């Protein structure tokens, strides 16, 4: 009995795939360990099985939406440009957005890891400065609304939506939301910060 196999030769050179943002990370924190599991997010939001991840909005790279950024006043461009929101020194990144269709609500959790606490602090302070500049424009109320900042936290509120940021150690965490009471992002953020060592 003769065994016959099919073979095919393909010419060319092997090429490594493009590196991910965290392939050579110098961050002491793995940001994947900071994000909450889907079951935890479902429990906190009360969404149960109706709270699902939006497949196109679960990524490990900051996303810039230039089409929208181009419509914003220059001091508010960062609102649509995550590479500005989190700064140029991100070593690791992960952001996941969930939808709750019956409630018409959205919530996301994100974390950026930096090489050290000083770099994370610089990114956070830069973001606070951007929020301040945006808030001073005539369009500021649409982008940042009522906002408050402390040494380690930043919060914006526009109608039923908002963004919360916190810096701890070498990590900056973000929760964005629409359609939830402010207690929900507060709990998500507190749980995420508790996952950051240090």
C-alpha positions as CSV (number, residue, x, y, z in Angstrom):
1,X,0.0,0.0,0.0
2,X,1.3,3.4,-1.0
3,X,0.6,6.5,1.1
4,X,0.3,9.7,-1.0
5,X,0.4,13.1,0.6
6,X,-0.4,16.4,-0.8
7,X,2.2,19.1,-0.4
8,X,2.4,22.7,-1.5
9,X,5.3,25.1,-1.5
10,X,4.9,28.8,-0.9
11,X,7.7,31.1,-1.7
12,X,8.6,34.1,0.4
13,X,10.1,34.9,3.7
14,X,8.6,34.3,7.2
15,X,7.7,37.6,8.8
16,X,6.9,38.2,12.4
17,X,3.5,39.7,13.1
18,X,3.4,43.3,14.3
19,X,4.2,43.5,18.0
20,X,1.4,44.3,20.4
21,X,1.7,47.3,22.7
22,X,2.6,45.1,25.7
23,X,5.0,42.6,24.0
24,X,8.0,44.4,25.4
25,X,6.2,46.0,28.4
26,X,8.2,47.5,31.2
27,X,5.2,48.0,33.3
28,X,5.4,46.2,36.7
29,X,1.6,45.6,36.5
30,X,-0.2,43.3,34.0
31,X,-3.2,45.4,33.3
32,X,-5.3,42.3,32.4
33,X,-5.3,41.5,36.1
34,X,-6.8,45.0,36.9
35,X,-9.9,44.6,34.7
36,X,-12.9,42.9,36.3
37,X,-14.3,39.6,35.0
38,X,-17.5,39.8,33.0
39,X,-19.4,38.1,35.8
40,X,-18.3,40.8,38.2
41,X,-19.4,43.5,35.8
42,X,-22.8,41.8,35.4
43,X,-23.2,41.7,39.1
44,X,-22.2,45.3,39.7
45,X,-24.3,46.7,36.9
46,X,-27.3,44.4,37.6
47,X,-27.3,43.6,33.9
48,X,-27.0,39.8,34.3
49,X,-26.8,37.9,31.0
50,X,-28.0,41.0,29.2
51,X,-24.7,42.8,29.8
52,X,-22.4,41.7,26.9
53,X,-19.1,42.8,25.5
54,X,-19.2,44.7,22.3
55,X,-16.9,42.6,20.2
56,X,-15.3,45.5,18.3
57,X,-14.7,47.3,21.5
58,X,-12.4,45.0,23.4
59,X,-8.9,45.9,22.6
60,X,-5.3,46.1,23.8
61,X,-4.4,49.3,21.9
62,X,-5.6,52.8,22.5
63,X,-8.0,53.9,19.8
64,X,-8.1,57.3,18.1
65,X,-11.3,58.2,16.3
66,X,-9.9,61.0,14.1
67,X,-13.2,61.6,12.3
68,X,-14.8,62.7,15.5
69,X,-11.7,64.4,16.9
70,X,-11.6,66.6,13.8
71,X,-15.0,68.0,14.7
72,X,-14.0,68.9,18.3
73,X,-12.4,72.1,19.4
74,X,-8.6,71.5,19.5
75,X,-8.5,71.6,23.4
76,X,-11.2,68.8,23.4
77,X,-9.7,66.5,20.7
78,X,-8.3,64.1,23.4
79,X,-11.9,63.1,24.1
80,X,-11.8,61.0,21.0
81,X,-8.1,60.3,21.0
82,X,-7.0,57.7,23.5
83,X,-3.3,58.1,22.6
84,X,-3.7,61.7,24.0
85,X,-6.0,60.7,26.9
86,X,-3.5,58.1,28.2
87,X,-0.4,59.9,26.9
88,X,2.6,58.6,24.8
89,X,4.2,56.4,27.5
90,X,1.7,53.6,27.7
91,X,3.5,50.2,28.2
92,X,0.3,48.1,28.5
93,X,-3.3,48.8,27.7
94,X,-6.7,47.0,27.8
95,X,-10.2,48.4,27.5
96,X,-13.5,46.6,27.2
97,X,-16.9,48.1,26.5
98,X,-20.1,46.5,27.5
99,X,-23.7,47.1,26.3
100,X,-26.9,46.5,28.2
101,X,-29.5,46.9,25.4
102,X,-32.7,46.5,27.5
103,X,-31.5,49.5,29.5
104,X,-30.0,51.4,26.6
105,X,-26.8,51.6,28.7
106,X,-23.0,51.3,28.0
107,X,-20.1,51.0,30.4
108,X,-16.4,50.4,29.8
109,X,-13.4,49.6,31.9
110,X,-9.9,50.3,30.8
111,X,-6.4,50.3,32.3
112,X,-3.1,51.7,31.1
113,X,0.2,50.5,32.6
114,X,3.3,52.6,32.6
115,X,6.9,51.8,33.4
116,X,6.7,53.4,36.9
117,X,4.5,55.5,39.2
118,X,6.1,58.8,38.1
119,X,5.2,58.1,34.4
120,X,1.6,57.2,35.4
121,X,1.4,60.4,37.4
122,X,2.6,62.4,34.5
123,X,0.0,60.9,32.2
124,X,-2.8,61.5,34.8
125,X,-1.7,65.1,35.4
126,X,-1.6,65.7,31.6
127,X,-5.1,64.4,31.3
128,X,-6.3,66.7,34.1
129,X,-4.7,69.6,32.3
130,X,-6.5,68.6,29.1
131,X,-9.9,68.4,30.9
132,X,-9.3,71.8,32.4
133,X,-8.5,73.4,28.9
134,X,-11.4,71.7,27.3
135,X,-13.8,72.8,30.1
136,X,-12.8,76.4,29.5
137,X,-14.0,76.3,25.9
138,X,-17.5,77.2,24.8
139,X,-18.1,73.5,24.0
140,X,-16.6,72.3,27.3
141,X,-20.0,71.6,28.8
142,X,-20.7,69.1,26.1
143,X,-17.4,67.2,26.6
144,X,-16.6,67.4,30.3
145,X,-19.6,69.0,31.8
146,X,-19.3,69.2,35.6
147,X,-15.8,67.9,36.4
148,X,-13.8,67.5,39.6
149,X,-10.2,66.4,40.2
150,X,-8.2,65.5,43.2
151,X,-4.6,64.3,43.6
152,X,-5.4,60.8,42.4
153,X,-8.9,61.0,40.7
154,X,-10.7,62.8,38.0
155,X,-14.4,62.7,37.2
156,X,-16.5,64.2,34.4
157,X,-20.3,64.3,34.2
158,X,-22.4,65.3,31.1
159,X,-26.0,64.4,31.6
160,X,-26.4,60.7,32.0
161,X,-22.9,60.0,30.9
162,X,-19.5,60.3,32.5
163,X,-15.8,59.3,32.8
164,X,-13.9,58.4,35.9
165,X,-10.1,58.1,36.1
166,X,-7.8,57.1,39.0
167,X,-4.1,56.8,39.2
168,X,-2.4,54.3,41.5
169,X,1.2,53.1,41.4
170,X,2.1,52.6,37.7
171,X,-1.5,52.3,36.4
172,X,-4.2,54.7,35.3
173,X,-7.7,53.2,35.2
174,X,-10.7,54.5,33.4
175,X,-14.5,53.9,33.6
176,X,-16.8,55.5,31.0
177,X,-20.6,55.1,31.1
178,X,-23.9,56.2,29.9
179,X,-27.3,55.2,31.4
180,X,-26.1,54.2,34.9
181,X,-26.3,56.0,38.2
182,X,-22.9,57.3,39.4
183,X,-22.8,54.6,42.1
184,X,-22.2,51.9,39.4
185,X,-19.0,53.4,37.9
186,X,-17.8,54.3,41.4
187,X,-18.0,50.6,42.4
188,X,-16.4,49.4,39.2
189,X,-13.5,51.9,39.6
190,X,-13.0,51.0,43.3
191,X,-12.8,47.3,42.4
192,X,-10.3,47.9,39.6
193,X,-8.1,50.1,41.8
194,X,-8.2,47.4,44.5
195,X,-6.7,45.1,41.9
196,X,-3.6,47.3,41.4
197,X,-0.8,46.2,43.7
198,X,1.0,48.8,45.7
